[in-house]
Amino acid sequence: MSLNRRHFLTRASQGAAVLGGASWVIPTWAAEDGVTSKSITIGNSTALTGPLGNAGQDHTKAIQAAFAQINKAGGVHGRELKIVSKDDGYQAPRTVENIKKMIDDSSALAFMSLIGTPNNGAILPMTEKAGIPVLGPITGAASLRKPEFKNTFHIRPSYTDEVTRMVQQLVQMGLQDIAVVYLDNPFGKEVLGNAQRVLADQKLKAVASIALAVDGKNHAEVAQQIVDSKAGAVFLGTTGTGTTDLILSLREKAAGLPVIGLSVTFTDTKRLGKHLQGLAMASVFPSAQVMKFAVVRNFHASMEAAGLTTTGLGLESWINAQVIAEALRRAGRDVTREKLRSALAGLRNFEVGEVAINFTNAAPYVGTTAVKLGVFGPDGILRS
């Protein structure tokens, strides 16, 4: 049975000293961390290598392209925007090390687009304690959306929203024998719990709940367990290159089995090639390959102007870059972390093309909530 898509973003003070009748204007800088008279630096720790390396590289290039475009137009209040990205390989201890160093050396005004549930989970207590804004974590984990996280601003919907929409879609299609495959880390386990609750609401239970190693080393065994479970459909709470290995193994054993994933599940579309066709996933942003969307056209124009290539995965971070730039404009010339936080919290109906950002009135701050179903066509393009 095929899946049908219709059912599926300083202060500059000068002191004048009068000494012995002579006057000097002595420039001093009472700047906020990461801010100088000429630039504003935003920090990022991401997977530039490892199982999510291709995704992290694409997100980083997207931010670089967005900032280059903004800087070419004069920057923000005359300052250029800079992004400093440090590789963590999708390993939470390395994320902590990277973020701690940037906090300790006062090198970043804020952080943005950190990839991963365990990674964000490890650093958000640190950034909250330091009062540093964090924009657009690349995770939809509900566990990271708490009232006490007053400096964290999520752009994407939650995984709870995604899981609810996707599992309900499978059930509505009459696909009730559902196997759930989850990544064997905090992200995957949280998604598994969400899926089990949604199935229970439908008076159903997964025919199998199977853990996929973060590096995908057990992909062949997982594929065989799916087949042995006699599942009528598969829901994937996974991400990274291990997912690609699993799909390739599964296509060898059960080519026509319906598979649906989260918005972060399929990160290696090039290697999947023809096996993308028919795969479905939650769509929380416009597809980066569908040029009818103004945000997509602007994204690609920005990447091209910067001389950077993209798989499209970085569209989310390109949108994040537009959001943080707008908040910096609203925060004013004498920007501080608190002014930036307040500016972010006040964003309502800020449009980046077809994406409208409306942060909730209080923490947890969430900018978008819409979830659609997308299906990959024979051309490898996701359409929702």
N, C-alpha and C positions, 0 to 999 in steps of 0.2 A: 504494500500500500504506500503510495507516495504522500508526502506532506504538502498541504496546500497553503500558500502564504495568506490567502484570504481568510482561512480559518486560523493562520499563524501571523569654558573661560579663571626738603631737609633744611632740615633747617640749615641756613647759611647766615651766620651772624658775624659781623665785623666789629672789632673794637678799635676805638681811636684812643691813642695814648698821647698825652701831652706831657713831654718831659723837658724841663729847662727851657720852655718857650718854643721848642720845636715840636711839630706834630707828625706822627706817623699813623697810617691806617694799617693795622696789623691784622691780616686775615686769620681768623681762628675758625675751627670747624667743630661745632657741637652737634655732630651728626648722629643719627640713629644708626644702629648696626647695619652694615651692608649698604649704606647710603653715603655718597660723596657729593661734591658740588657738580660732578659731571655724570654720575652713574648711579643706578640702583641694581643691586645684585640679588637675584632670587636663587635659592639653593634647591638641589634635587639629588636624591639617591635613588638609583634605579638599576634594573638588570641590564647591563650592557653586554654581559656574557651569561652563559648558563642556559637553563631551559626556557627562559623568557628573554634571551638576549636580543632576538630580532625585534620583539615588541618594544623593549626598552630603547633600542637604537632609533626606532621609528618615532617614538614619543619625543625623544631628545631632539631629533632633527626638526620635528614639527615646531617645538618651542623656539629653537634657533631661527627658523624661518619666520615665525610670527614676530619675534623680537626684532629681527633685521628689517622687516617691513615697517614696523612701528618706529624704529630708530631712523630709518630713511625719511620718514615724515616728520622728524623733529623730536622723536622720543616722547617722554612724558614730562611736562613742565621743564623742557630743555635738557633733561637727563636721558642718557641712553639706558636701555634695559639690558642686563646681562644675566645669563643662566650658567650656573656652575653645576655640572652633573658628575656625580661620583658613582662608580660601579659597585654594586653590592651582590651581583650574581644571583639575585632573588634569595639571598640568605639573610635572615633577620638580624643575626649578630653583626654582620657587616653593615647593614643599614644603620643600626644603633651607633656603630663606630663612626660612620660617615657623618651622621647628623650631630652627634656629640661634638665632633671636631669643629663643624661649622658653627655650632652654638658657642663653643669655647673660644674660638678665634674671632667671633663677632663678624663673620664674613657675609652673612645673608640677612636681609630684612625679613624674608618669609620663605616658605618652602612650597613647592607645588608638584603635582603629578608623580607622587611616590607610588610605585607599583607594588601591589601585593597585600593581602590581608594580614599575614603574620608580620610583615615588614612594617606596615602602618600601625598595627597593634603594639609593636615594640617601641615605637618612637613617639606616638601621640601623648603619652603621659609626660614625656620630656618636653615636648613643644608646648603643651598646655601649661606646665609649671613655669616655663620661661616666657609665656605670653606671646609666642610667635605664631602668626597666622599660617595655616596650612590649607592650601586650596587644591581642590580636585584630586583627592586620593584615588588611584586607579584600583578601586575595590568597592563593592557594594555591600560589604559585610554589615549586618545590622548590629553586631557587637561593637562596632566602631562609631555608631550613631547614638550617642548618649547625651543627655542634657549637660553633663559636666564638661563636655568637649566644646567650650565656648569660643575657641579660636580655630576650629576646624570647619571647613566649608566644602561640602560634597556637591559636585555638579550632577553626577549620574544617579539614577534611581537605585534602590537597594536590591540586593540579591533576593531578598524576600519577595519583592515585587516581581522580579524576573521569574523566580521559581514558580510562584503562584500562577502567573500568566501562562508559562510554558506547560506545566503539568496539567492545568485545567484544559489547555488546548488539546493535549494528547487524549485526555479522557473524553472530551466532547467529540472527538473523532472516532470514539469507540475503541481506542487502544488502551486496554485496561491491564494487560500483563506487562508492566513496565519494570525494567531493570534500571537501577540507579548506580552509576559509576561516579565515584568521588575521589578527588585528589587526597592523598594520604598526608594532609597537613591541616592546620586550623581552618583555612579557607574551605577546603573540601568537606571537612567534618561539619562545619556550620551549614553548608549547602545541603548536605545529606539530611540534617535535622529538619531543615525547611521543607525539603521534598517529602519526608516522611509525614510531617504535619499536614501538608496539602493533600497528600494521598489519603490520610486518615479522614480528612474533612469530606472526601469523596467516598468514604467507606471502602477504601482500597488499601492494599499493602504491596510494597515492591516485591516482585518475584525474586529479586536478588539485589543485595547492596554490596558493591565490590569496590575495594580500595585500589587505586592506581598509584604506583610510586611516583614521586615528584619528577624523577628523571625518566619515568616510563619504562624502566628496565623489566617490568613484569607485564608488558603490554600483550604479549602472546597468550599468557595464562589468563589475563582478564578477558580477552576476546573469546577464549574457549569457554570460560565460565558463563559469559553472556549467552552463547549458543546453547550450552547445557541447561540453562535456566528456562529455555523455550520462550524467551521474552518476545512480546509482540512489538516492542519499541524500547529504545534506550534513551535515558536522560543522563547527560553528562554534566557533572559539577566539577569540571576539570579545566586546566589551562596549560599552555606550554607545549614544548616539543613532544612530550610523552603522549599527549592527546593525538598528535599526528601519527605516531607509531601505532597507537591503538586503532585508529580509524583504518589505517592501511591493513592491519591484521584482520580487523573485523570484516572489511570488504572482501577479503579472500575467503572467509568462512560463511558470511551471510550478506551477500552483496545488496539485497533489497531491503534489509532491515531498517526501518525508520529510526533516525538518530536526531536528537534535538539537544542543543547546549545553551549555555549562558552567553552573554555578550562578550565575555573574555575567553571563551573556550577555544575557538579556532584562530590561533595566532600564526600559523605556518601555512597559509593558503597556497603559496607557491609550490611547496613540496607535495601538498595534497593533490594538486593538479586536477585531473578529471574526476577524482573521487570526491571533490567538493559538491558535485551535482546532487541535489536532493537533500543535502544536509540542511538542517534548520537551526536557527539560534535566536535568542532574544536580541532585539534591535533597540538600542536606547539612544542612538544618534543616527542621523542620515547615513546611508551607505556611502563610503568614500569613493565608490566607483560610479555612482549615479549622478551624472552631471546636471540633471535638471534642478538640483538644489543649489541655491546661491552660495551657501556656506561651503559646499564641496568645491564649486568653481573657484571661490576665493582662496580656499586652502591649497588647491593645486597651483594656482597662480603664484601664491606666496612661496611655495616650495620651489617652483621653477625659477622664480626671480632670485632665490638664494642659491641656486645651483645644486639643490639637494633632491635625491630620489626618495620615493616613499612607497610603501605597500598599502598605505591607507590607514594602518593601525593608529597612527599618530594624530588623526583628526580630533580625537577627544582632547589631547593636550594642546592642540592648536586653538581649540575653543577655550580651554582653560587660560591660555595666554591672553586671549582677548578680554576675558573676564578680569584677570588680575591687572591688566593695563587700564581698564576702565575704572576699577576701584582705586588705583593709584592716582588717576586723574581727579577723582572725586575727593581723595584724601588731601589734596592740595600740595603746594610747593613744600611746605614744612612737614613732610610726611613722617609719621612715627608708626610703630607697629599697632598702637591702639587706634590711631586714625585710620589705618588701613583696615583693621578689623571692623571698625564701625562702618566704613564705606562698603565693605563686602556685605555686612549684615543688612544694609539698606538697599541693596540691589533688588529692584522689582521691574519686571517686564523689560529687562535688558536683552535685546535681541542680537544674536550672532547668526545672521541669516535666518534660517528657519528654526533655530534653537532659541527658546525664550528662557531666560534665567530668572527665577522668582524664589529667592531665599525665604525660608520660613521665618516667622516673626521672632522665634527664639531657638536656641540650640535644642536638639541637633539641627544644624542648618543644611537644608537640602534644596538644590536649585531646580531639578527636574524630576518628574515622576512617571512620565509616559513610557510604556513598554509595548513594543509591537513584535510581531513574529516575522522573521526574515527567512527566506529560503534561497539557497544558492542555485542559480540556473546553470544550463549547460555551458554558458560563457564564463562561469566562475564569479558572476556578479551577484551580490546579495540584494534581494529586493523584498520590500516589506509592504 
